[in-house]
Amino acid sequence: MKRLFGLFLFVIFFGSLAFAGPWGIVVNSASMNINTIDLGQSPPKVYGPFLTGSLGTSGEELLDVAVTPDSQYALISNFGASKVFRIDLTNPTNPVLAGSISLGSMFAEDIAISPNGRFAVVADGGFSKQLAFIDLANFPNFSLYTVTSSNLYANGVAIGNDNSTVIVADYFISRIVFGRVNATFSGLISESNLACDSGPINITISPDGNTVLTTNWTNTRIGVFQITAPGVVVPGSTPWIGGFHDSAQSIAFAPDGKKAYIINAGQGGDPVRLSWIKINGPGNAAWGAERVANLSAYSSAGWFGVDTIAVDSTGNYAIATKTSPTSDSANRVTLINLNNYQATAINDTKIDCAGVAIFNEIVYPPTNAAIERTTNNYIFYKEYINRVSWQANSKNLSPISKYRIYRKASGAADSTYVQADEVDASIFQYVDRALKKNDYYSYRITSINNRGLESPATEIGNTVVLRRGR
């Protein structure tokens, strides 16, 4: 019996989706539709409105929006119809309705999605003890869970970065309820609760999962808590930050977690304003500055749990709306430069804008990757060559500016991949020369769009395989 060594070629789509955005999505509460905003253009370009007539009827009120971590779907709450809609954002210029959930007697308002995208929790903005737990891997499967803590309601909700800790704000009794999600994503394993400043209307958890902030509408203070273990919350070392002149609606952390930006509204129809506080450590916050920007909106009331500010992944800017269903003709989504607090109205947005979120346009990897191994016979040695080729992916919306090639020895750890080359978007080949007979490599090829962000990789390689023959 003899042994024959052959060459085996393999192609793999590697990794999860990567993105090229950023884009904004805004819910229009009374118009019952949504807009998307290309924030990569100057000025931002507004698309839509979309899905008019598909997200409910007049008087029902759309409120909050949350986007899955892969930016593929948005969840939108319809308060009056007790529904949650799922929107496919694969093409931001044409979002598509991708299903809905009817929650029965529970009024859907605040939506939180776990950082790993595995489940979502919806809080009722009314006098309800119910939470809806949505299994996002098996949408539209969901379970209704009733808060067991006596006399406490569920008005706002947040999920920690441990993908386990769920915290609920009760505006009416001024407490927070917290616990760990169970294994089936249908409720909490156990519950505890703590006193909070008067009227917590919204709740947010820092990117590192350690600091919890509540916006307290009635006493214009920010409550501060700390997560010490999954499902365990204690008062912060600075239990609250006070001194604001305006009531607080929503909070969004900077990506590095060192600042938290607050949307404030006066009680007399004044402009909606931006403030910020410093985060010094887990459960430790300090005064920053208030009224650093006037937004292009006016409000005199607040929404339970609705997120009306979103910060982009670079921390350089935010988009924000207002804090209540006022239809003042001046209301617009505001683009805020967080480096100098310059605020600019995005004029094509609607006057009834409510919840906002930022997501990213998907960048797709190259397709049809192939590898050909050839040789050149010279007098003194034989040169082995790997010719790697690919094709452009027609799914990409933004122009691709270049392709990036990574290489590692076949069989080596993925951590050993290094960049081998970068070629213009008009080139669809990489030639790896001067290889020896036993030099076998794996390659990853990615697309880089005109905004400089990178797709996941298509992986292809050659390796030695032992074949047996007769």
C-alpha positions as CSV (number, residue, x, y, z in Angstrom):
1,M,0.0,0.0,0.0
2,K,1.4,3.4,-0.9
3,R,0.6,6.8,0.5
4,L,-0.2,9.8,-1.7
5,F,-0.1,13.4,-0.4
6,G,-2.6,15.6,-2.1
7,L,-3.6,19.3,-1.9
8,F,-7.0,20.0,-0.3
9,L,-8.7,23.4,-0.8
10,F,-11.2,24.9,1.6
11,V,-13.4,28.0,1.7
12,I,-15.1,29.3,4.8
13,F,-17.3,32.3,5.6
14,F,-15.7,33.4,8.8
15,G,-17.0,35.5,11.6
16,S,-20.2,37.5,12.2
17,L,-21.5,40.4,10.2
18,A,-19.4,43.6,10.2
19,F,-20.7,47.0,9.4
20,A,-20.2,50.3,7.5
21,G,-22.7,52.7,8.8
22,P,-23.5,54.5,10.9
23,W,-27.2,55.0,10.4
24,G,-29.9,56.3,12.6
25,I,-33.4,54.9,13.0
26,V,-36.2,57.1,14.4
27,V,-39.7,56.2,15.4
28,N,-42.5,58.7,14.6
29,S,-45.0,58.3,17.3
30,A,-48.3,59.7,15.8
31,S,-47.4,59.2,12.2
32,M,-47.0,55.4,12.9
33,N,-43.9,55.0,10.7
34,I,-40.1,55.2,10.8
35,N,-37.3,57.0,9.1
36,T,-33.7,56.0,8.6
37,I,-30.9,58.5,8.5
38,D,-27.5,58.1,6.8
39,L,-25.3,59.7,9.3
40,G,-22.2,59.1,7.2
41,Q,-23.3,62.0,4.8
42,S,-23.0,65.7,5.5
43,P,-25.7,66.8,6.0
44,P,-27.3,63.5,7.1
45,K,-29.6,62.1,4.5
46,V,-33.1,61.1,5.7
47,Y,-34.9,58.1,4.0
48,G,-38.6,57.4,4.3
49,P,-41.0,57.5,6.0
50,F,-41.4,53.8,5.8
51,L,-44.1,51.2,6.8
52,T,-46.9,53.7,7.1
53,G,-50.0,51.6,7.7
54,S,-48.0,48.5,8.7
55,L,-47.1,49.4,12.2
56,G,-50.5,50.3,13.5
57,T,-53.3,52.9,13.2
58,S,-53.8,56.5,14.3
59,G,-54.0,57.0,18.0
60,E,-52.0,53.8,19.0
61,E,-48.6,55.6,19.3
62,L,-45.2,54.1,18.4
63,L,-42.6,54.8,21.1
64,D,-39.3,53.0,21.6
65,V,-36.8,51.3,19.2
66,A,-33.9,49.0,20.0
67,V,-31.5,47.4,17.5
68,T,-29.9,44.0,17.7
69,P,-26.1,43.9,18.1
70,D,-25.6,42.7,14.6
71,S,-27.6,45.6,13.3
72,Q,-29.9,43.3,11.3
73,Y,-33.1,43.9,13.1
74,A,-34.9,46.7,15.0
75,L,-37.7,46.1,17.6
76,I,-40.3,48.8,17.8
77,S,-43.0,49.2,20.5
78,N,-46.6,50.1,19.7
79,F,-48.1,51.2,23.0
80,G,-51.8,51.4,22.1
81,A,-51.9,48.1,20.2
82,S,-49.8,46.2,22.7
83,K,-47.4,45.0,20.0
84,V,-43.8,44.7,19.2
85,F,-42.7,44.9,15.5
86,R,-39.5,43.5,14.1
87,I,-37.9,45.4,11.2
88,D,-35.2,44.0,8.9
89,L,-32.5,46.7,8.5
90,T,-30.3,44.8,6.1
91,N,-31.0,47.5,3.5
92,P,-31.3,50.7,5.5
93,T,-32.7,52.5,2.5
94,N,-35.6,50.1,2.4
95,P,-36.4,48.6,5.8
96,V,-38.8,45.7,5.7
97,L,-41.4,44.5,8.3
98,A,-40.2,41.0,9.5
99,G,-42.9,40.0,11.9
100,S,-44.7,41.2,15.1
101,I,-45.8,40.0,18.5
102,S,-49.1,40.8,20.2
103,L,-48.6,41.1,24.0
104,G,-52.3,40.9,25.0
105,S,-53.2,43.3,27.8
106,M,-49.7,44.5,28.3
107,F,-48.9,48.0,26.8
108,A,-45.5,47.8,25.1
109,E,-43.2,50.8,25.7
110,D,-39.5,50.4,26.8
111,I,-37.4,47.8,24.9
112,A,-34.0,46.4,25.9
113,I,-32.0,43.9,23.9
114,S,-29.2,41.8,25.5
115,P,-25.7,42.6,24.3
116,N,-25.3,39.1,22.8
117,G,-28.6,39.5,20.9
118,R,-30.1,36.4,22.5
119,F,-33.2,37.9,24.1
120,A,-35.1,41.2,24.6
121,V,-37.3,42.5,27.5
122,V,-40.2,44.8,27.0
123,A,-41.6,46.9,29.9
124,D,-45.2,48.3,30.2
125,G,-45.4,52.0,30.4
126,G,-48.6,51.9,32.4
127,F,-49.7,50.6,35.7
128,S,-48.5,47.0,35.0
129,K,-46.4,44.5,36.8
130,Q,-45.7,42.6,33.5
131,L,-42.5,42.2,31.4
132,A,-42.4,40.5,28.1
133,F,-39.3,38.3,27.5
134,I,-38.7,37.7,23.8
135,D,-36.5,34.8,22.6
136,L,-34.8,36.5,19.6
137,A,-33.3,33.3,18.4
138,N,-36.8,31.9,18.0
139,F,-38.8,35.0,17.2
140,P,-41.8,35.5,17.7
141,N,-41.6,33.2,20.8
142,F,-42.1,35.2,24.0
143,S,-43.2,34.8,27.6
144,L,-45.0,37.2,29.9
145,Y,-43.5,37.5,33.4
146,T,-45.1,39.2,36.4
147,V,-43.0,41.1,38.8
148,T,-43.4,39.4,42.2
149,S,-42.2,42.2,44.4
150,S,-45.2,43.6,46.2
151,N,-46.8,46.7,44.8
152,L,-44.0,47.3,42.3
153,Y,-44.5,48.1,38.6
154,A,-42.4,47.7,35.5
155,N,-42.0,51.1,33.7
156,G,-38.4,51.0,32.3
157,V,-35.9,48.1,31.7
158,A,-32.2,47.6,31.0
159,I,-30.0,44.5,30.5
160,G,-26.4,44.2,31.7
161,N,-23.4,43.3,29.6
162,D,-23.3,39.9,31.4
163,N,-26.4,39.1,29.3
164,S,-28.0,38.0,32.6
165,T,-28.8,40.9,34.8
166,V,-32.2,42.6,34.2
167,I,-33.1,45.8,36.0
168,V,-36.5,47.4,36.0
169,A,-37.4,50.9,37.1
170,D,-40.7,51.6,38.9
171,Y,-41.7,55.3,38.5
172,F,-44.7,55.2,40.8
173,I,-43.2,53.6,43.9
174,S,-39.6,54.9,43.2
175,R,-37.7,51.6,43.4
176,I,-35.7,49.4,41.1
177,V,-36.3,45.7,40.7
178,F,-33.5,43.4,39.6
179,G,-32.6,39.7,39.1
180,R,-31.1,37.2,36.7
181,V,-32.8,35.9,33.6
182,N,-33.5,32.2,33.6
183,A,-32.2,29.6,31.2
184,T,-35.2,29.8,28.9
185,F,-35.3,33.6,28.6
186,S,-38.8,33.6,30.0
187,G,-38.4,35.5,33.3
188,L,-36.2,36.1,36.3
189,I,-34.8,33.4,38.6
190,S,-35.3,35.6,41.6
191,E,-36.0,39.2,42.5
192,S,-34.7,41.9,44.8
193,N,-35.4,45.6,44.9
194,L,-33.9,48.9,46.2
195,A,-35.2,52.4,46.9
196,C,-34.5,54.9,44.1
197,D,-34.8,58.7,43.9
198,S,-38.3,60.0,43.2
199,G,-39.8,59.1,39.9
200,P,-37.3,56.9,38.0
201,I,-38.5,57.2,34.4
202,N,-35.7,55.4,32.6
203,I,-32.7,53.2,33.3
204,T,-29.3,52.6,31.6
205,I,-26.3,50.3,32.3
206,S,-22.7,51.3,31.5
207,P,-20.8,49.5,28.7
208,D,-18.6,47.6,31.3
209,G,-21.7,46.4,33.0
210,N,-20.8,47.9,36.4
211,T,-22.7,51.2,36.7
212,V,-26.5,51.7,36.6
213,L,-28.0,55.1,36.2
214,T,-31.7,56.1,36.5
215,T,-33.2,59.3,35.2
216,N,-35.6,60.6,37.9
217,W,-38.2,62.9,36.5
218,T,-39.8,64.4,39.5
219,N,-36.8,65.5,41.4
220,T,-34.4,66.2,38.5
221,R,-31.7,63.9,39.9
222,I,-29.7,60.9,38.5
223,G,-29.8,57.8,40.6
224,V,-26.5,55.8,40.8
225,F,-26.2,52.0,41.5
226,Q,-23.6,49.3,41.0
227,I,-23.8,45.7,39.7
228,T,-21.6,43.6,41.8
229,A,-22.5,40.1,40.4
230,P,-25.0,38.8,37.9
231,G,-28.4,39.8,39.2
232,V,-27.0,41.7,42.2
233,V,-27.3,45.5,42.5
234,V,-26.3,47.8,45.3
235,P,-26.5,51.5,45.8
236,G,-23.6,53.4,44.3
237,S,-20.9,55.0,46.3
238,T,-22.4,58.2,45.0
239,P,-26.1,57.3,45.3
240,W,-27.3,60.2,43.2
241,I,-26.2,63.3,41.2
242,G,-28.3,66.4,41.7
243,G,-28.5,70.0,40.8
244,F,-30.1,69.8,37.4
245,H,-32.6,72.5,36.5
246,D,-34.6,70.2,34.1
247,S,-36.2,66.8,34.5
248,A,-34.2,63.9,33.0
249,Q,-35.6,61.6,30.3
250,S,-32.9,59.4,28.8
251,I,-29.3,58.5,29.3
252,A,-26.7,57.2,26.8
253,F,-23.1,56.3,27.8
254,A,-20.1,57.2,25.8
255,P,-18.5,54.0,24.3
256,D,-15.6,54.1,26.8
257,G,-18.1,54.5,29.7
258,K,-16.4,57.6,31.1
259,K,-19.3,60.0,30.4
260,A,-23.1,59.6,30.3
261,Y,-25.2,62.0,28.3
262,I,-28.6,63.1,29.5
263,I,-31.6,64.4,27.7
264,N,-33.4,67.0,29.9
265,A,-36.7,68.8,29.5
266,G,-38.2,71.7,31.4
267,Q,-41.6,71.7,32.9
268,G,-42.9,74.7,30.9
269,G,-42.3,73.8,27.2
270,D,-38.7,74.9,27.2
271,P,-36.2,73.5,24.6
272,V,-35.0,70.0,25.3
273,R,-31.4,70.2,26.5
274,L,-28.2,68.0,26.7
275,S,-26.3,67.5,30.0
276,W,-23.6,65.1,31.0
277,I,-22.0,63.5,34.1
278,K,-18.6,61.9,34.7
279,I,-18.2,58.2,35.6
280,N,-15.3,57.8,37.9
281,G,-15.6,54.1,38.5
282,P,-18.2,51.4,39.2
283,G,-21.2,53.0,40.9
284,N,-19.3,56.3,41.2
285,A,-20.5,59.3,39.2
286,A,-19.9,63.1,39.5
287,W,-21.4,66.3,38.1
288,G,-20.3,67.2,34.7
289,A,-22.2,70.1,33.0
290,E,-25.8,70.9,32.2
291,R,-27.5,72.6,29.4
292,V,-24.5,72.3,27.1
293,A,-26.7,72.2,24.0
294,N,-30.2,73.1,23.1
295,L,-31.9,70.5,20.9
296,S,-34.2,71.1,18.0
297,A,-37.3,70.1,20.1
298,Y,-39.6,71.2,22.8
299,S,-41.2,69.1,25.6
300,S,-42.8,69.5,29.0
301,A,-43.4,65.8,29.9
302,G,-41.6,62.5,29.8
303,W,-42.0,59.0,28.3
304,F,-41.5,55.8,30.4
305,G,-38.3,54.1,29.3
306,V,-38.2,55.5,25.7
307,D,-34.6,56.1,24.6
308,T,-34.5,59.5,23.0
309,I,-30.7,59.7,22.6
310,A,-28.2,57.4,21.0
311,V,-24.4,57.7,20.8
312,D,-22.4,56.4,17.9
313,S,-19.6,53.8,18.4
314,T,-16.8,56.4,18.1
315,G,-18.3,58.6,20.8
316,N,-18.0,61.6,18.6
317,Y,-21.6,62.4,18.1
318,A,-25.2,61.5,19.1
319,I,-28.7,61.9,17.7
320,A,-31.6,62.9,20.0
321,T,-35.3,63.7,19.9
322,K,-37.6,65.0,22.6
323,T,-39.2,63.7,25.8
324,S,-43.0,63.6,25.2
325,P,-45.6,63.4,22.4
326,T,-45.8,67.2,21.8
327,S,-46.2,68.0,18.1
328,D,-44.5,71.4,18.1
329,S,-43.6,72.3,14.5
330,A,-40.0,72.9,15.5
331,N,-39.4,69.3,16.7
332,R,-36.7,67.5,14.7
333,V,-34.1,64.9,15.3
334,T,-30.9,66.7,16.5
335,L,-27.4,65.8,15.5
336,I,-25.0,66.6,18.3
337,N,-21.2,66.9,18.0
338,L,-20.0,65.6,21.3
339,N,-16.6,67.2,21.0
340,N,-17.9,70.8,21.0
341,Y,-21.7,70.2,21.7
342,Q,-22.7,71.9,18.5
343,A,-26.4,70.9,17.8
344,T,-27.9,70.8,14.3
345,A,-31.4,70.0,13.3
346,I,-31.9,67.2,10.8
347,N,-34.6,69.0,8.9
348,D,-36.2,66.2,6.9
349,T,-37.2,64.3,10.1
350,K,-40.7,64.5,11.4
351,I,-42.1,66.6,14.2
352,D,-43.5,63.6,16.1
353,C,-40.1,61.8,16.4
354,A,-39.8,59.6,19.5
355,G,-37.3,56.7,20.2
356,V,-34.0,56.7,18.3
357,A,-31.1,54.2,17.8
358,I,-27.9,54.1,15.9
359,F,-27.0,51.0,13.8
360,N,-24.6,50.1,11.1
361,E,-25.0,49.2,7.5
362,I,-23.8,45.6,6.8
363,V,-20.6,45.2,4.8
364,Y,-20.5,41.8,3.1
365,P,-17.3,39.8,2.4
366,P,-16.0,38.9,-1.0
367,T,-17.6,35.9,-2.7
368,N,-16.4,32.9,-4.8
369,A,-12.9,32.8,-3.3
370,A,-10.6,30.2,-4.9
371,I,-7.0,29.2,-4.6
372,E,-4.7,27.7,-7.3
373,R,-1.3,26.3,-6.5
374,T,1.3,26.4,-9.3
375,T,5.0,25.9,-9.6
376,N,7.9,27.5,-11.5
377,N,10.9,25.2,-12.2
378,Y,14.2,27.0,-12.1
379,I,17.7,25.6,-12.5
380,F,18.5,25.6,-8.8
381,Y,15.1,25.4,-7.1
382,K,11.4,25.1,-7.6
383,E,9.1,28.0,-6.7
384,Y,5.6,27.2,-5.3
385,I,2.9,29.9,-5.8
386,N,-0.5,30.3,-4.3
387,R,-2.9,32.4,-6.5
388,V,-5.8,33.6,-4.4
389,S,-8.8,35.0,-6.2
390,W,-12.3,36.3,-5.3
391,Q,-15.2,38.3,-6.6
392,A,-17.1,41.4,-5.5
393,N,-20.2,40.9,-3.4
394,S,-23.2,42.4,-5.1
395,K,-25.1,42.8,-1.8
396,N,-22.9,45.7,-0.6
397,L,-24.7,49.0,-0.7
398,S,-21.8,51.3,0.0
399,P,-18.9,51.3,-2.6
400,I,-16.0,49.0,-1.7
401,S,-12.7,50.9,-1.8
402,K,-10.2,48.0,-1.3
403,Y,-9.7,44.4,-0.2
404,R,-7.5,43.2,2.6
405,I,-5.7,39.9,2.7
406,Y,-4.5,38.1,5.8
407,R,-2.3,35.0,6.0
408,K,-1.3,32.3,8.5
409,A,0.4,28.9,8.3
410,S,-2.2,26.2,7.7
411,G,-3.0,24.5,11.0
412,A,-1.7,27.4,13.1
413,A,-3.9,29.3,15.6
414,D,-6.2,32.0,14.2
415,S,-4.4,34.5,16.4
416,T,-1.4,34.2,14.1
417,Y,-3.1,35.8,11.1
418,V,-1.2,38.8,9.9
419,Q,-2.0,41.2,7.1
420,A,-0.3,40.2,3.9
421,D,-1.5,42.8,1.5
422,E,-4.2,45.4,0.7
423,V,-5.3,45.9,-2.9
424,D,-7.6,48.3,-4.8
425,A,-11.2,47.4,-5.3
426,S,-10.5,46.8,-9.0
427,I,-8.1,44.0,-8.2
428,F,-9.5,40.5,-7.4
429,Q,-6.3,38.5,-7.0
430,Y,-3.4,38.0,-4.6
431,V,-0.3,36.1,-5.6
432,D,1.8,34.6,-2.8
433,R,5.2,33.8,-4.4
434,A,8.5,32.2,-3.4
435,L,6.9,29.4,-1.4
436,K,8.6,26.2,-0.6
437,K,7.1,22.7,-1.2
438,N,5.8,22.4,2.4
439,D,4.6,26.0,2.8
440,Y,0.9,25.8,3.1
441,Y,-1.2,28.8,4.1
442,S,-4.7,29.9,5.0
443,Y,-5.9,33.3,3.8
444,R,-8.7,35.6,4.8
445,I,-10.0,38.2,2.4
446,T,-12.2,41.1,3.6
447,S,-14.0,44.0,2.0
448,I,-13.3,47.6,3.1
449,N,-16.0,50.1,2.2
450,N,-15.6,53.7,1.4
451,R,-16.2,54.7,5.0
452,G,-13.2,52.6,6.1
453,L,-15.0,49.8,7.9
454,E,-14.2,46.1,7.3
455,S,-16.4,43.1,6.5
456,P,-16.0,39.7,8.1
457,A,-13.7,37.4,6.1
458,T,-14.0,34.8,3.5
459,E,-11.4,32.2,4.4
460,I,-9.6,29.9,1.9
461,G,-6.5,27.8,2.2
462,N,-4.4,24.8,1.3
463,T,-3.2,22.0,3.5
464,V,-1.6,18.6,3.3
465,V,-4.0,15.7,3.5
466,L,-3.0,12.1,3.9
467,R,-4.7,9.9,1.2
468,R,-4.4,6.2,0.9
469,G,-4.3,4.4,-2.4
470,R,-3.7,0.9,-3.7
